Amino acid sequence: MFLLLGAANRDPAEFPDLDRLDISRGSKRHMSFGRGIRHCLGAPLARIKAEVTLEKLLERYESLELADEPRSKDHIVLCGLRELPVDVTPAGGPTSTS
């Protein structure tokens, strides 16, 4: 038997279109910060950091668009993005970054 942490939040019955970032997805049954007595003590700080980061990003750039397909980490235990190429348009004109 293998316990793969990378399989958490990967149930296609609960999370349709698993590889798509959808901030409006309604499901709240994810395992990102654990549950119950094992809930991550740093979860509130992580949520605040994510909120502030996204707010600042949206303030600074007029638009953000995918420049190419996201590249995933190729790892048996942990999944996630290795690279997310985006085109950003700040107030001064277009720029490309990863």
Beta strands, then each sheet from edge to edge (+ up, - down):
strand 1: 61-66
strand 2: 71-72
strand 3: 81-83
strand 4: 86-90
strand 5: 95-97
sheet 1: 1+ 4- 5+
sheet 2: 2+ 3-
end
